[in-house]
């Protein structure tokens, strides 16, 4: 069962679940989720990716725009294009259990991200993965325009909605992976997976 937006804001003071929220979501959140904004945009270099049993390599992310440098710059995603977008907000999924409700046992929390409906209504798909307890940093997603027309958006636009869920059961270990903090690509080509 997901936590409400007001519950996440209440827990935010102690656990810093979502840092850097816009005023709208701090003061007047809607529904159970909090909106996240796009702060950086990247394309991928023309290089093959690889995911092996022990090693992987990912194409380098090529910088397109950043809200701090470029303000509310408009970005156009053409039909068939794929880009990476990164949130302004920093997310923390605590590595320890959180007492989120009086009378309930403490549990790990896992955020789940959904696209805002405008994306799907424009033929744009959001590609994201789960965020395990122990991760801290900005989130990075893929966006692909599957529509027949251009899709434009501005840096700073509310594009994603995040909802936190309690995790039932224990973990062997919290997230310690190489993508911690929002890293964009393999470093120096082929890297060992941990």
Secondary structure, 3 states (H helix, E strand, C coil): CECCHHHHHHHHHHHCCEECCCHHHHHCCCCCCEEEEEEEEEEECCCCCEECCCEEECCCEEEEEEHHHHCCCEEEECCCCEEEEEEEEEEECCCCCECCCCCCCCEEEEEEEEECHHHHHCCEEEECCCCCCCCEEEEEEEEEECCCCCEEEECCCEEEEEEEEEECCCCCCCCCCCCCECCCCCCCCCEECC
